[in-house]
Each structure stands twice: as C-alpha cells, then as structure tokens.
Amino acid sequence: MNKQGKQPEGYCSADKYLTLISTKWTSHIVWLVSQNHEMRFGQIQKQLALVSSKVLSERLKLLKEEGFVWRRQEETVPVTVYYGLTPKGEELAEVVEIIVRKSDDWKKQ
C-alpha cells in the first residue's frame, strides 16, 4: 500500500488474504476456533502447544482487526477472554477447510 492508503497499480487484492492465511498459525487458529464455536485464549494455546503466547496474541489481534474474529472479555479475576469467528471468519474457515481437503488429496497422488 502506498502513503495515501491505496493499493499500487496492478495489485491483486487476493494477495492480502493469501498472505494472511499463509502466515504461520493463522489458518490453524481459524480452523480450531471454527470447530469449537468459541474458545478462551488458554484453550487455543493448549490445543496449539507449539505457538507462543506472544505469537498467538498477535495472530488473534490481526484476525480481529481484519474482521475475521470477535473478542469478548469478562471482567473476572483473572480476566477471561473468549474468541469466536465472525460471519467473515466462518467464510475463511470454509476456505481453510477446502485447502486442507485438497492438500490431503494431493498428498495421496
């Protein structure tokens, strides 16, 4: 993007989303949350044992900023935070599922 916030000439808008879902852990997070409706941060981290808290926080923040994930915070001690997929996130989960299925098919060939 240039300084005026516009896409450069010839820019493919799909590149933004292909980069997003190919960023390490992003598609895993989308798939996992889609399987569970909503999840607490700790639940996500436990399921994705190799991801650090910092990276998980960054990915969830990015997904939220892009409108794929919602975040709900309960004022408990300690604070309880839930994440779930927005309708846009559910669509992304469908795309991830297609990629997973095709990857499995291609692996068998």
C-alpha positions as CSV (number, residue, x, y, z in Angstrom):
1,M,0.0,0.0,0.0
2,N,1.3,3.5,-0.7
3,K,1.2,6.5,1.6
4,Q,-2.3,7.5,0.5
5,G,-3.6,4.1,1.6
6,K,-4.3,3.0,-1.9
7,Q,-3.2,-0.3,-3.5
8,P,-0.4,0.0,-6.0
9,E,-1.4,-0.3,-9.7
10,G,-1.8,-3.9,-10.7
11,Y,-2.1,-5.1,-7.1
12,C,-4.1,-8.3,-6.7
13,S,-6.4,-7.9,-3.6
14,A,-6.2,-11.7,-3.2
15,D,-2.6,-11.3,-2.2
16,K,-3.5,-9.7,1.1
17,Y,-5.7,-12.6,2.2
18,L,-3.4,-15.3,0.8
19,T,-0.6,-13.8,2.9
20,L,-2.9,-13.7,5.9
21,I,-3.9,-17.3,5.8
22,S,-0.4,-18.5,5.0
23,T,1.1,-16.7,7.9
24,K,2.2,-19.3,10.4
25,W,-0.5,-20.4,12.8
26,T,-3.3,-18.2,11.3
27,S,-5.1,-21.0,9.4
28,H,-4.7,-23.3,12.4
29,I,-6.3,-20.8,14.7
30,V,-9.2,-20.2,12.2
31,W,-9.8,-23.9,11.8
32,L,-9.6,-24.6,15.6
33,V,-12.0,-21.9,16.6
34,S,-14.4,-22.9,13.8
35,Q,-14.5,-26.4,15.3
36,N,-15.4,-25.1,18.8
37,H,-17.7,-22.1,18.2
38,E,-15.9,-20.0,20.8
39,M,-12.7,-20.6,22.8
40,R,-10.8,-19.0,25.6
41,F,-7.2,-17.9,24.9
42,G,-5.8,-20.6,27.1
43,Q,-7.8,-23.3,25.3
44,I,-6.5,-22.2,22.0
45,Q,-2.9,-22.1,23.3
46,K,-3.3,-25.6,24.8
47,Q,-4.5,-27.0,21.5
48,L,-1.7,-25.3,19.6
49,A,1.0,-26.3,22.1
50,L,3.9,-25.1,19.9
51,V,2.7,-21.5,19.5
52,S,4.0,-18.9,21.9
53,S,1.6,-16.6,23.8
54,K,3.1,-13.6,22.0
55,V,2.5,-15.1,18.5
56,L,-1.0,-16.3,19.4
57,S,-1.9,-12.8,20.7
58,E,-0.5,-11.2,17.5
59,R,-2.4,-13.6,15.2
60,L,-5.7,-13.1,17.1
61,K,-5.3,-9.4,17.1
62,L,-4.6,-9.4,13.3
63,L,-7.7,-11.6,12.7
64,K,-9.8,-9.3,14.8
65,E,-8.6,-6.2,13.0
66,E,-9.4,-7.8,9.7
67,G,-12.9,-8.7,10.9
68,F,-12.5,-12.5,11.0
69,V,-12.6,-12.9,14.7
70,W,-14.6,-11.4,17.6
71,R,-13.3,-11.0,21.1
72,R,-15.3,-10.9,24.3
73,Q,-13.8,-10.1,27.7
74,E,-15.3,-11.0,31.0
75,E,-14.2,-8.9,34.0
76,T,-13.3,-11.8,36.2
77,V,-10.1,-12.3,38.2
78,P,-8.1,-13.1,36.2
79,V,-9.8,-11.6,33.1
80,T,-11.5,-14.3,30.9
81,V,-11.3,-13.6,27.2
82,Y,-13.3,-15.5,24.5
83,Y,-12.7,-15.6,20.8
84,G,-15.0,-16.8,18.0
85,L,-15.4,-16.4,14.3
86,T,-17.5,-13.6,12.7
87,P,-19.5,-14.4,9.6
88,K,-16.5,-13.3,7.5
89,G,-14.4,-15.7,9.7
90,E,-16.8,-18.5,9.0
91,E,-16.3,-18.0,5.3
92,L,-12.5,-18.0,5.8
93,A,-12.8,-21.3,7.8
94,E,-14.6,-22.8,4.7
95,V,-11.7,-21.8,2.5
96,V,-9.2,-23.2,5.0
97,E,-11.2,-26.5,5.1
98,I,-11.1,-26.7,1.2
99,I,-7.3,-26.2,1.3
100,V,-7.0,-28.9,3.9
101,R,-9.1,-31.4,1.9
102,K,-7.2,-30.6,-1.3
103,S,-3.9,-30.9,0.5
104,D,-4.9,-34.4,1.7
105,D,-6.0,-35.3,-1.9
106,W,-2.7,-34.1,-3.4
107,K,-0.7,-35.9,-0.7
108,K,-2.2,-39.2,-1.8
109,Q,-1.3,-38.7,-5.5
